[in-house]
Amino acid sequence: NLLGIALVSAAALAFEITLTRLFAIAQGYHFGFLAISLALLGFGASGTALALRPALARGEVRLRLARLAALVSLSLVASYLVVNYLPFDSYRVAWEPVQLLYLLLYYLALVVPFFLSGLALGLPLAAWPTQTARVYAANLVGSGVGCLAALGALTIFGGPGAVIFAALLAACGALALSIASPFLRGASLALIVVWGAL
C-alpha cells in the first residue's frame, strides 16, 4: 500500500513540475504559477469531497485506491491532450473574450488529475488513522522522488514525455495497490505497457 501511495504522490508532483515548465514556455513565465494553483485547488477540492463523503473511507479502500491511481494515470495524459487542443492564447485575452472560456476549460481539464491524486492520497489518511505517520511518510518520500524524477524526465524525454512518465508512475502505483483485484492488476499492467511504449 505504501509503495502505491508513494508512486501516486510522485506522479502528482512530477506532473505539477512538468506543467510549471510547459506553462512557462507556452504561455509565459507568469503562467508557471498556474500549476501551483491547479494543484492546490485539486487537492483542496478532494479534501472537501472526503469530508462531505466520509463513506469513501470505509469498505474496500484498497480497491478504491487502486481505481483512483489508475484514473490518475489516465487523467494525466487526457488532461494534457485536452489542453493541447484548446486554442487558448494568453496574449489574446484582452481582445478576444472567448479566450476566457478557453482559460476556464484549460483550468478545469488540468485540475482533474490533482483532484484524483488528492483523493488517492487523502483517502488512506482518512481510512487508516492509526497508520497516519507511515502514510504521510510514503507521501513525502514519493513527493520528493517525483520532484527529482520530473527534472530528469524533462531533460531526457522533454515536456510531453515527462507527462507520460508521470502517468507511468501513477500506473505503477495502481499496480502496487491492485494486488487483491485481478482485473485492476491487468488494467494497471496494460497502462504500464501503453505508457512505456509511448
N, C-alpha and C positions, 0 to 999 in steps of 0.2 A: 504493500500500500504506500509506504513512504517513498519508494522509488518512483512510483507513478505520480505522486503529488509533486515530487521534485522535478520531474520531467515536464509536467504541465506548467509549473512555475517558470522553468527555464524557457519554455516555448513562449509564454506571455511576455517575458522580459526581452527575449530575443526579437520578437515581433515589434515591441514598443521601440526598441533602439533602432531597428531597421526602418520603421516608419519615420522616426526622427530624421534619419539621414535622407530618406527618399523625399520627405516633405521639404527639407531644406534645399534640395536640388531642384525639385519640380516646381515648387510654389514660392520659394524664397525662405530665407533663414528663419523669419518670424513664424512660419508655419511649422517649424520643428517643434514648437511648444504645443501644437495641436495634439501630438501623440501623447503627451503627458496628460492633457485634459481628457482625452479619449479613455485612457487607462483609468483615471480617477472616476470618471462618470460610469464606466462599465463595472468597476469593482464596487463603487458605492451603490449602484442600482442592484447588483447581485446581493449585497448585504441587506438591502431593503427587502428584496424578494425572499431571502431566507428568514428575515424577521417576520414578514407577513405570512409566510407559509412554513411554519415550524414542522409540519408533517413531512417535509422533504428530508429532514434529518432522522427519520425513523424508517424502519423496514429494510429493504435491500439497498443499503447505502453504497456498498462496494460496486454493485451493478450500475447504480445511478452514476457513480463516479466514472466508471469505465465508459458509459454512454456519453457523459459530458466531455471527457477527454477526447473521444472520437469526434464529437461535434466541434470541439475547439479546433482540432486538426482541419476538419473540413471548412470551418468558418474562416480560418486564417487565409486560406487560398481563395475562397469565394469572395470575401470582402475585398481582397487585393484586386481580383479580376473586376469586380463591380466598379471600384473607383477608377480603374484604368479605362473603363468605357464611358464614364461620366465626363461630359465636356466642360468640367469646371476649370475656370481660369481666374485666379485671384486678382489678376491685373485688370480684368474687365468688369469687376463687381460694380464699380461706380456708374457705369453707363449701360449695363445690361442687368436689370433686376432678376432675370431668370437665373443668374449666377448664384443668387442667394438660395434658390431652391436646390440647385446642384450642390451647394455647400452643405445644406441640411441633409441631402441624400448621402453625400460623402461621409458626413459625421455619423449618420445612422448606420451605414454599412460597416464602418470601421469600429463602432462601439460594440457590435455583436460579439466578436471574439473575446473582448475584455470582459463582457458580461458573463459569457460562458466560462471563461477562465476563473472569474471571481466566484462563480457558483462551485466550480470544481475545487477551488482552494478553500472556500468558506464552509462548504458542506462538511468536510471531516472535522473541522473545528467545532461545528455545532453538534455533530453526531457523536463524537468521541471526546467529551470534555476531559476525561481522565488522561487522554493522550495529547493534550494541547501542546505541551513542550516539544514532543517529538514531531508532531505535525508541523508546528511552526518552524522547527529547525530544518526539516526537509524543505519547506517553502523557502527559507532563507538561503540554504545551500543551492537549491535549484535556481533561485533568482540570480545569485552570484555567477553560477555556471552559465546561465542564459546570457548574462551581460557579456561575459568573455567570449562565449560562443558566437554571439552576434557580430562582434568585431572581426573574428576570424572568418565567419561566413560572408560578411560583406566584402572582405578583402579577396577571398577565394572565389566566391560564386556571384558576387555582385548583388544588387538590390533584389531582383526577382528570385534569385537563387537562395538568398537569405530568408525570404518569406517561406519558400518551400522547405528550407532547413528547419525553420520554426515549426512548420506543420509536421515534419518528420519527428521532431522531438515530442510533440503532443501525441502523435500516433504511437510512439514507443511508450509513452505514459499510459495510453489506453490499453496497450498490450499488457503492461505490467499490472494494471488494475483489473484485467478481464479474466483472471485465472478461473473463476467459477462459471464462466459462460463460454461454451464452445463457439457460439455464433459471434459474440463480440470479439473473441480471440481471432477468429477468421477474418472478421471485418477489419480489425486492427492490423493484422498481417497484410491484408490487401492494401490498406492505406500506406503502410510502410513500403511495400513494393512499388506502388504507383509513385509516391513522392521520391523514393530512391531512384527510380528510373528517370524522373524529370531532372 
